[in-house]
């Protein structure tokens, strides 16, 4: 069905990766390609209300992971050992901020796959960056106070077999003619 169309093929075969090869670092040009996809994702009225923070520094990545796990009520690594975590923020003064940031993450997940990388959308960025400690980090990074967390995009080389897609639900589509 989608094998002949490379875009549909990628959209239908990309999966969330929850185990990363810790021995392989991600090339800067691949990270930049993912960021470009996020920058070119559709935004309401072309306001481009998103910002991206690339976290490769292990101590900050681990701090964000621990913080995220605490919010989730878990002790595991919510980033699944990914060596790169891209925080997506959006300007909450723009009425489509959640949609804009969500589309950016979706585009970034697809771009990671196109670059031969695994990726996974990780939640709880809003809780982290709405907290006093999170707001302090944003201030240190010179990001305006109106920016709020949308999510994290965990990126790295997949460890092991790439997962197969589950069957789609039969009642997802309704045609009105």
Secondary structure, DSSP 4 states (H G I P E B T S, - for coil): --TT-HHHHHHHH--B---B-TT-PPPHHHHHHHHHHHHTS--GGG---EEEEEE--HHHHHHHHHHHHHHHT-SS-TTTT-SEEEEEEEETTSTTHHHHHHHHHHHHHHHHHHTT-EEEEE--HHHHHHSHHHHHHHHHTT--TTEEEEEEEEEEPBPSSPPPPPPPPTTS-----
